[in-house]
Amino acid sequence: MIYLLYPNSIKNNYVISNLYLLLILEIYII
């Protein structure tokens, strides 16, 4: 799902995946 956003750059995928994880963690905390 994340790879579909930036299929040409693995580094961006890694950063975006981390951002999504942070958002999910914040949602669970709240």
C-alpha positions in Angstrom: 0.0 0.0 0.0 2.8 2.4 0.9 4.9 1.2 -2.0 2.2 2.2 -4.4 2.8 5.8 -3.4 6.5 5.9 -4.3 7.4 2.7 -6.2 10.6 4.3 -7.5 12.3 5.1 -4.2 12.9 2.7 -1.3 14.2 5.4 1.0 11.0 7.4 0.7 9.0 4.2 1.3 11.0 3.6 4.5 10.4 7.2 5.7 6.7 7.1 4.8 6.2 3.8 6.5 7.7 5.2 9.7 5.4 8.2 9.5 2.4 5.9 9.1 3.6 3.8 12.1 3.9 7.0 14.2 0.4 8.1 13.2 -1.0 4.6 14.1 0.8 4.7 17.5 -0.6 8.1 18.3 -4.1 7.0 17.4 -3.8 4.0 19.7 -2.4 6.2 22.5 -5.3 8.6 22.1 
